Amino acid sequence: MGDVRLRGQTGVPAERRGSYPFIDFRLLNNTTHSGEIGTKKKVKRLLSFQRYFHASRLLRGIIPQAPLHLLDEDYLGQARHMLSKVGMWDFDIFLFDRLTNGNSLVTLLCHLFNTHGLIHHFKLDMVTLHRFLVMVQEDYHSQNPYHNAVHAADVTQAMHCYLKEPKLASSLTPLDIMLGLLAAAAHDVDHPGVNQPFLIKTNHHLANLYQNTSVLENHHWRSTIGMLRESRLLAHLPEEMTQDIEQQLGSLILATDINRQNEFLTRLKTHLHNKDLRLEDVRDRHFMLQIALKCADICNPCRIWEMSKQWSERVCEEFYRQGDLEQKFELEISPLCNQQKDSIPSIQIGFMTYIVEPLFREWARFTGNSALSESMLRHLSHNKAQWKSLLPKQHRSGGGGAEHAGRGTENEEQPGTKGDAP
């Protein structure tokens, strides 16, 4: 497809939805007919909207006039119960997604916008907000094992937890909170399931458009702007304010580029060493929002083992799919994408060692070793030990596989960070 773009009054280019790369996934899933997929998707959308309409009313305390099916009532009751604990680190996003019939991102954001008072503060229209969130959710590719709407919901829930950290919460404005939640929800929108090097070596139009620099991150940002303008969610706000929101969303989403990891980590270490972070300063607050989003994006290894393991398997499956595509088209297989050589344990150990641990140690320093930070570091240590126990025997002593995986993440987009993070 061509690059169809919008340009608003603010002058910031915005991409229309649907400009994602053409990837031949028939190699990976050739048992289902496309017409079948379309029909099922239409039916699912209809059923999802009907259930979601009831869910949104119930979550706002409005009793529906017509009784719901008993099973739906049970699911919605469980979903409401889960939302009462949305600030807990052991929140099970996979269960929540099932209970909301695949609408975890929309349901979660509607709840959090209401909880934080953003709907009232910014005078947002609920119908318009819902329309925008549905656009965002549906622009994620459900066929991606990792970069899908459930990952976006997981990152958003983590971001909510970080925004509640006392060191940060006391200084945040409603605008900061809205920016943090929106950036988390849309940070990987329209992700094609392959990384930046793949787009560059296949000469994809997005790589050319963004001159091989933060290609996916720029696309996620511009796509988000396109949806904001199309939905007119912020149309009632002053133009100067909407322009600022669009720019700050871009700054947050672009910060998730894994290739900028050292840049942000070095800056954070310097601030903490000098003790010169002033959260009453809008620039320092924005920087910490960038760090919080980066942490949320790669927090999977800091979750409880059962959830962390599932995310790890999903991200590696996405890596392996890319490797299969590269092999099919006779391209060099990217690091971490060769299922025959790159094992899940070695990829995860390298990712934790070289990417996750350094960032979360500094985040713990910033929070003053809060209860949440200490809990995340404990999970991280436990999960790393678990993966070490699952390493192929030949790698346990030398650690060669893990070292390779860690070095690979420095140059490749990883599904957990913002390029992608395992």
LUMKE-944763 format. One line per field, with one value per residue (C-alpha): x, y, z; residue in one letter. Coordinates in nm, 2 decimals, padded with zeros to 4 digits, m for minus. Example, Ala and Ser with C-alpha at 12.3 -4.5 7.8 and 13.67 -1.06 7.14 Angstrom:
# residues 2
u [01.23 | 01.37]
v [m00.45 | m00.11]
w [00.78 | 00.71]
r [A | S]
# end
This chain:
# residues 422
u [00.00 | 00.11 | 00.19 | m00.14 | m00.10 | m00.30 | m00.18 | m00.36 | m00.36 | m00.07 | 00.16 | 00.26 | 00.24 | 00.01 | m00.02 | m00.35 | m00.42 | m00.35 | m00.01 | 00.16 | 00.41 | 00.29 | 00.43 | 00.36 | 00.23 | 00.08 | 00.41 | 00.33 | m00.04 | m00.17 | m00.47 | m00.73 | m00.90 | m00.89 | m01.27 | m01.32 | m01.10 | m01.30 | m01.63 | m01.51 | m01.37 | m01.69 | m01.89 | m01.64 | m01.65 | m02.03 | m02.03 | m01.75 | m01.93 | m02.25 | m02.07 | m01.85 | m02.15 | m02.29 | m01.95 | m01.89 | m02.23 | m02.18 | m01.84 | m01.99 | m02.26 | m02.54 | m02.78 | m02.88 | m03.25 | m03.23 | m03.08 | m02.75 | m02.69 | m02.59 | m02.24 | m02.18 | m02.29 | m02.04 | m01.76 | m01.84 | m01.86 | m01.51 | m01.38 | m01.51 | m01.36 | m01.02 | m01.04 | m01.07 | m00.72 | m00.58 | m00.30 | m00.16 | 00.15 | 00.02 | m00.27 | m00.33 | m00.38 | m00.43 | m00.73 | m00.86 | m00.85 | m01.05 | m01.31 | m01.36 | m01.39 | m01.06 | m01.14 | m00.88 | m00.72 | m01.04 | m01.19 | m00.87 | m00.82 | m01.19 | m01.15 | m00.82 | m00.93 | m01.23 | m01.02 | m00.77 | m01.05 | m00.92 | m01.27 | m01.39 | m01.07 | m01.03 | m01.41 | m01.38 | m01.69 | m01.73 | m01.85 | m01.57 | m01.31 | m01.45 | m01.44 | m01.08 | m00.98 | m01.15 | m00.95 | m00.63 | m00.71 | m00.81 | m00.50 | m00.29 | m00.24 | m00.40 | m00.20 | 00.12 | 00.22 | 00.37 | 00.31 | m00.07 | m00.34 | m00.28 | 00.08 | m00.04 | m00.29 | m00.01 | 00.22 | m00.06 | m00.14 | 00.23 | 00.24 | m00.05 | 00.14 | 00.45 | 00.24 | 00.13 | 00.48 | 00.50 | 00.82 | 00.65 | 00.28 | 00.30 | 00.43 | 00.22 | m00.04 | m00.35 | m00.18 | 00.12 | m00.11 | m00.31 | 00.01 | 00.16 | m00.15 | m00.21 | 00.16 | 00.15 | m00.17 | m00.05 | 00.32 | 00.32 | 00.01 | 00.01 | 00.33 | 00.40 | 00.56 | 00.91 | 01.18 | 01.35 | 01.65 | 01.40 | 01.22 | 01.55 | 01.69 | 01.36 | 01.36 | 01.02 | 00.86 | 00.84 | 01.22 | 01.26 | 01.01 | 01.19 | 01.54 | 01.61 | 01.59 | 01.34 | 01.12 | 00.86 | 00.85 | 00.79 | 00.52 | 00.35 | 00.35 | 00.22 | m00.05 | m00.16 | m00.18 | m00.39 | m00.64 | m00.66 | m00.75 | m00.98 | m01.17 | m01.17 | m01.11 | m00.92 | m01.09 | m01.25 | m00.91 | m00.71 | m00.49 | m00.17 | m00.26 | m00.33 | m00.01 | 00.18 | 00.01 | 00.10 | 00.46 | 00.49 | 00.33 | 00.59 | 00.87 | 00.74 | 00.69 | 01.02 | 01.19 | 01.10 | 01.34 | 01.58 | 01.87 | 01.84 | 01.87 | 02.22 | 02.13 | 01.85 | 02.02 | 02.33 | 02.12 | 01.92 | 02.24 | 02.38 | 02.07 | 02.06 | 02.43 | 02.40 | 02.07 | 01.95 | 01.61 | 01.35 | 01.01 | 00.84 | 01.02 | 00.81 | 01.12 | 01.24 | 00.89 | 00.87 | 01.20 | 01.08 | 00.77 | 00.99 | 01.18 | 00.86 | 00.73 | 01.06 | 01.03 | 00.67 | 00.76 | 01.02 | 00.87 | 00.78 | 01.08 | 00.98 | 00.63 | 00.55 | 00.70 | 00.38 | 00.31 | 00.67 | 00.72 | 00.42 | 00.54 | 00.89 | 00.75 | 00.53 | 00.81 | 01.04 | 00.77 | 00.75 | 01.13 | 01.12 | 00.85 | 01.07 | 01.35 | 01.12 | 01.03 | 01.40 | 01.48 | 01.20 | 01.31 | 01.67 | 01.77 | 02.03 | 01.85 | 01.86 | 02.01 | 01.77 | 01.55 | 01.70 | 01.49 | 01.76 | 02.03 | 01.87 | 01.69 | 01.43 | 01.63 | 01.95 | 01.76 | 01.58 | 01.89 | 02.08 | 01.79 | 01.76 | 02.13 | 02.21 | 01.88 | 01.63 | 01.85 | 02.05 | 01.73 | 01.53 | 01.82 | 01.83 | 01.45 | 01.46 | 01.72 | 01.48 | 01.18 | 01.39 | 01.36 | 00.99 | 00.79 | 00.70 | 01.06 | 01.19 | 00.92 | 01.00 | 01.37 | 01.29 | 01.08 | 01.36 | 01.62 | 01.38 | 01.29 | 01.65 | 01.73 | 01.44 | 01.56 | 01.92 | 01.78 | 01.62 | 01.93 | 02.06 | 02.34 | 02.61 | 02.55 | 02.52 | 02.88 | 03.01 | 02.70 | 02.78 | 02.42 | 02.31 | 02.59 | 02.50 | 02.14 | 02.23 | 02.46 | 02.20 | 01.95 | 02.18 | 02.14 | 01.81 | 01.46 | 01.34 | 00.97 | 00.96 | 01.13 | 01.02 | 01.18 | 01.06 | 01.14 | 01.16]
v [00.00 | 00.35 | 00.60 | 00.78 | 01.06 | 01.34 | 01.69 | 01.88 | 02.25 | 02.20 | 02.10 | 01.77 | 01.49 | 01.20 | 00.86 | 00.71 | 00.37 | 00.07 | 00.18 | m00.12 | m00.33 | m00.61 | m00.92 | m01.26 | m01.45 | m01.72 | m01.90 | m01.92 | m01.98 | m02.13 | m02.33 | m02.05 | m01.88 | m01.50 | m01.48 | m01.69 | m01.46 | m01.16 | m01.31 | m01.42 | m01.07 | m00.90 | m01.12 | m01.08 | m00.70 | m00.70 | m00.93 | m00.74 | m00.40 | m00.54 | m00.68 | m00.38 | m00.15 | m00.33 | m00.35 | 00.03 | 00.11 | m00.14 | m00.01 | 00.34 | 00.21 | 00.23 | m00.07 | m00.19 | m00.20 | m00.55 | m00.83 | m00.98 | m01.35 | m01.51 | m01.60 | m01.24 | m01.12 | m01.36 | m01.24 | m00.88 | m00.92 | m01.08 | m00.81 | m00.54 | m00.72 | m00.72 | m00.35 | m00.28 | m00.43 | m00.27 | m00.11 | m00.44 | m00.57 | m00.93 | m00.81 | m01.09 | m00.91 | m01.24 | m01.33 | m00.97 | m00.99 | m01.31 | m01.17 | m00.86 | m01.07 | m00.93 | m00.57 | m00.54 | m00.22 | m00.03 | m00.14 | m00.07 | 00.28 | 00.38 | 00.28 | 00.45 | 00.77 | 00.78 | 00.68 | 00.96 | 01.21 | 01.28 | 01.27 | 01.54 | 01.75 | 01.76 | 01.76 | 01.45 | 01.30 | 00.94 | 00.82 | 00.99 | 00.85 | 00.50 | 00.55 | 00.66 | 00.37 | 00.12 | 00.26 | 00.22 | m00.14 | m00.25 | m00.11 | m00.36 | m00.68 | m00.97 | m01.22 | m01.09 | m01.33 | m01.03 | m00.69 | m00.69 | m00.51 | m00.73 | m00.62 | m00.26 | m00.32 | m00.48 | m00.18 | 00.06 | m00.13 | m00.12 | 00.25 | 00.31 | 00.13 | 00.35 | 00.67 | 00.58 | 00.56 | 00.82 | 00.98 | 01.05 | 01.08 | 01.39 | 01.60 | 01.48 | 01.70 | 01.56 | 01.63 | 01.42 | 01.13 | 01.15 | 01.16 | 00.86 | 00.65 | 00.74 | 00.68 | 00.34 | 00.24 | 00.35 | 00.29 | m00.01 | 00.06 | m00.10 | m00.30 | m00.53 | m00.81 | m00.75 | m00.52 | m00.22 | m00.40 | m00.62 | m00.32 | m00.16 | m00.46 | m00.52 | m00.15 | m00.10 | 00.24 | 00.32 | 00.28 | 00.51 | 00.76 | 00.79 | 00.75 | 00.43 | 00.61 | 00.50 | 00.37 | 00.18 | 00.44 | 00.72 | 00.52 | 00.44 | 00.81 | 00.94 | 00.68 | 00.78 | 01.14 | 01.04 | 00.86 | 01.14 | 01.38 | 01.14 | 01.07 | 01.44 | 01.34 | 01.66 | 01.89 | 02.10 | 02.19 | 02.50 | 02.44 | 02.52 | 02.26 | 01.98 | 02.06 | 02.03 | 01.70 | 01.56 | 01.66 | 01.52 | 01.19 | 01.17 | 01.23 | 00.96 | 00.70 | 00.77 | 00.71 | 00.34 | 00.29 | 00.02 | 00.18 | 00.48 | 00.26 | 00.37 | 00.74 | 00.74 | 00.51 | 00.73 | 01.04 | 00.88 | 00.77 | 01.12 | 01.28 | 01.03 | 01.07 | 01.45 | 01.44 | 01.72 | 01.59 | 01.86 | 01.71 | 02.05 | 02.12 | 02.01 | 01.89 | 01.67 | 01.53 | 01.45 | 01.28 | 01.05 | 00.98 | 00.86 | 00.64 | 00.51 | 00.42 | 00.25 | 00.04 | m00.04 | m00.16 | m00.41 | m00.50 | m00.86 | m01.01 | m00.83 | m01.00 | m01.32 | m01.62 | m01.76 | m01.43 | m01.35 | m01.69 | m01.66 | m01.32 | m01.46 | m01.74 | m01.50 | m01.26 | m01.54 | m01.68 | m01.35 | m01.35 | m01.70 | m01.60 | m01.32 | m01.57 | m01.80 | m01.51 | m01.41 | m01.77 | m01.80 | m01.49 | m01.59 | m01.30 | m01.32 | m01.44 | m01.16 | m01.22 | m01.39 | m01.50 | m01.84 | m02.10 | m02.37 | m02.16 | m01.91 | m02.08 | m01.90 | m01.93 | m01.78 | m01.49 | m01.41 | m01.43 | m01.20 | m00.96 | m00.95 | m00.91 | m00.64 | m00.45 | m00.50 | m00.52 | m00.20 | 00.00 | m00.13 | m00.09 | 00.28 | 00.30 | 00.15 | 00.42 | 00.69 | 00.55 | 00.51 | 00.13 | 00.14 | m00.17 | m00.21 | m00.17 | m00.43 | m00.67 | m00.63 | m00.69 | m01.00 | m01.13 | m01.05 | m01.24 | m01.54 | m01.54 | m01.52 | m01.82 | m02.01 | m01.95 | m02.05 | m02.38 | m02.43 | m02.35 | m02.62 | m02.80 | m02.69 | m02.33 | m02.35 | m02.33 | m02.08 | m01.87 | m01.81 | m01.82 | m01.57 | m01.33 | m01.35 | m01.27 | m00.98 | m00.83 | m00.88 | m00.67 | m00.37 | m00.35 | m00.51 | m00.40 | m00.61 | m00.68 | m00.57 | m00.24 | m00.03 | m00.19 | m00.50 | m00.67 | m01.03]
w [00.00 | m00.06 | 00.21 | 00.25 | 00.50 | 00.67 | 00.76 | 01.03 | 01.11 | 01.35 | 01.06 | 01.21 | 00.95 | 01.05 | 00.89 | 00.80 | 00.95 | 00.73 | 00.60 | 00.76 | 00.56 | 00.34 | 00.51 | 00.35 | 00.65 | 00.43 | 00.49 | 00.85 | 00.84 | 00.52 | 00.66 | 00.68 | 00.39 | 00.38 | 00.33 | 00.63 | 00.84 | 00.71 | 00.80 | 01.15 | 01.21 | 01.12 | 01.35 | 01.63 | 01.59 | 01.61 | 01.92 | 02.08 | 02.03 | 02.18 | 02.48 | 02.51 | 02.51 | 02.81 | 02.97 | 02.95 | 03.09 | 03.38 | 03.46 | 03.49 | 03.72 | 03.47 | 03.48 | 03.14 | 03.06 | 02.90 | 03.10 | 02.96 | 02.91 | 03.23 | 03.10 | 03.00 | 03.34 | 03.50 | 03.28 | 03.33 | 03.70 | 03.71 | 03.48 | 03.72 | 04.01 | 03.83 | 03.75 | 04.13 | 04.15 | 03.84 | 04.04 | 04.16 | 04.00 | 03.97 | 03.75 | 03.49 | 03.16 | 02.97 | 03.19 | 03.17 | 02.79 | 02.79 | 03.03 | 02.81 | 02.49 | 02.35 | 02.45 | 02.72 | 02.59 | 02.54 | 02.87 | 03.06 | 02.91 | 02.97 | 03.33 | 03.39 | 03.22 | 03.45 | 03.76 | 03.70 | 03.64 | 03.29 | 03.13 | 03.35 | 03.35 | 02.97 | 02.91 | 02.69 | 02.52 | 02.63 | 02.29 | 02.11 | 02.36 | 02.31 | 01.93 | 01.94 | 02.17 | 01.94 | 01.65 | 01.84 | 01.96 | 01.61 | 01.45 | 01.64 | 01.45 | 01.64 | 01.44 | 01.60 | 01.88 | 02.08 | 01.93 | 01.96 | 02.17 | 02.47 | 02.49 | 02.46 | 02.75 | 02.96 | 02.90 | 02.99 | 03.32 | 03.41 | 03.32 | 03.56 | 03.84 | 03.77 | 03.77 | 04.12 | 04.25 | 04.53 | 04.40 | 04.07 | 04.15 | 04.37 | 04.09 | 03.79 | 03.63 | 03.46 | 03.12 | 03.23 | 03.32 | 03.00 | 02.79 | 02.98 | 02.93 | 02.57 | 02.48 | 02.65 | 02.47 | 02.13 | 02.15 | 01.91 | 01.71 | 01.36 | 01.44 | 01.15 | 01.36 | 01.21 | 01.33 | 01.18 | 01.02 | 00.84 | 00.70 | 00.60 | 00.42 | 00.23 | 00.13 | 00.28 | 00.21 | 00.59 | 00.61 | 00.32 | 00.46 | 00.80 | 00.65 | 00.85 | 01.18 | 01.45 | 01.16 | 01.36 | 01.64 | 01.40 | 01.23 | 01.57 | 01.66 | 01.33 | 01.31 | 01.66 | 01.56 | 01.25 | 01.48 | 01.72 | 01.44 | 01.27 | 01.60 | 01.69 | 02.05 | 02.13 | 01.87 | 02.14 | 02.30 | 02.20 | 01.89 | 02.08 | 02.34 | 02.09 | 01.91 | 02.23 | 02.31 | 01.97 | 02.00 | 02.36 | 02.25 | 01.98 | 02.22 | 02.45 | 02.18 | 02.01 | 02.35 | 02.33 | 02.04 | 02.18 | 01.98 | 02.22 | 02.53 | 02.63 | 02.57 | 02.82 | 03.07 | 03.08 | 03.12 | 03.41 | 03.58 | 03.56 | 03.70 | 03.99 | 04.06 | 04.06 | 04.25 | 04.02 | 03.91 | 03.97 | 03.91 | 03.94 | 03.61 | 03.31 | 03.13 | 03.41 | 03.45 | 03.08 | 03.10 | 03.38 | 03.19 | 02.90 | 03.15 | 03.29 | 02.95 | 02.86 | 03.18 | 03.11 | 02.76 | 02.88 | 03.22 | 03.12 | 03.29 | 03.61 | 03.62 | 03.80 | 03.63 | 03.48 | 03.30 | 03.22 | 03.06 | 02.84 | 02.72 | 02.65 | 02.44 | 02.25 | 02.17 | 02.06 | 01.84 | 01.67 | 01.63 | 01.48 | 01.24 | 01.11 | 01.07 | 00.87 | 00.64 | 00.59 | 00.51 | 00.27 | 00.08 | 00.10 | 00.33 | 00.61 | 00.92 | 01.18 | 01.53 | 01.77 | 01.49 | 01.41 | 01.59 | 01.53 | 01.70 | 01.93 | 02.22 | 02.43 | 02.75 | 02.59 | 02.44 | 02.76 | 02.98 | 02.74 | 02.73 | 03.11 | 03.17 | 02.91 | 02.88 | 03.17 | 03.48 | 03.41 | 03.35 | 03.64 | 03.89 | 03.81 | 03.82 | 04.17 | 04.27 | 04.14 | 04.34 | 04.65 | 04.63 | 04.66 | 04.74 | 04.37 | 04.26 | 04.51 | 04.40 | 04.03 | 04.10 | 04.30 | 04.01 | 03.76 | 03.96 | 04.00 | 03.63 | 03.52 | 03.74 | 03.59 | 03.24 | 03.34 | 03.46 | 03.12 | 02.92 | 02.69 | 02.88 | 02.64 | 02.73 | 03.10 | 03.18 | 02.92 | 02.88 | 02.52 | 02.40 | 02.66 | 02.58 | 02.21 | 02.29 | 02.50 | 02.24 | 01.98 | 02.16 | 02.15 | 01.78 | 01.71 | 01.79 | 02.07 | 02.15 | 02.51 | 02.48 | 02.21 | 01.93 | 02.08 | 02.40 | 02.47]
r [M | G | D | V | R | L | R | G | Q | T | G | V | P | A | E | R | R | G | S | Y | P | F | I | D | F | R | L | L | N | N | T | T | H | S | G | E | I | G | T | K | K | K | V | K | R | L | L | S | F | Q | R | Y | F | H | A | S | R | L | L | R | G | I | I | P | Q | A | P | L | H | L | L | D | E | D | Y | L | G | Q | A | R | H | M | L | S | K | V | G | M | W | D | F | D | I | F | L | F | D | R | L | T | N | G | N | S | L | V | T | L | L | C | H | L | F | N | T | H | G | L | I | H | H | F | K | L | D | M | V | T | L | H | R | F | L | V | M | V | Q | E | D | Y | H | S | Q | N | P | Y | H | N | A | V | H | A | A | D | V | T | Q | A | M | H | C | Y | L | K | E | P | K | L | A | S | S | L | T | P | L | D | I | M | L | G | L | L | A | A | A | A | H | D | V | D | H | P | G | V | N | Q | P | F | L | I | K | T | N | H | H | L | A | N | L | Y | Q | N | T | S | V | L | E | N | H | H | W | R | S | T | I | G | M | L | R | E | S | R | L | L | A | H | L | P | E | E | M | T | Q | D | I | E | Q | Q | L | G | S | L | I | L | A | T | D | I | N | R | Q | N | E | F | L | T | R | L | K | T | H | L | H | N | K | D | L | R | L | E | D | V | R | D | R | H | F | M | L | Q | I | A | L | K | C | A | D | I | C | N | P | C | R | I | W | E | M | S | K | Q | W | S | E | R | V | C | E | E | F | Y | R | Q | G | D | L | E | Q | K | F | E | L | E | I | S | P | L | C | N | Q | Q | K | D | S | I | P | S | I | Q | I | G | F | M | T | Y | I | V | E | P | L | F | R | E | W | A | R | F | T | G | N | S | A | L | S | E | S | M | L | R | H | L | S | H | N | K | A | Q | W | K | S | L | L | P | K | Q | H | R | S | G | G | G | G | A | E | H | A | G | R | G | T | E | N | E | E | Q | P | G | T | K | G | D | A | P]
# end
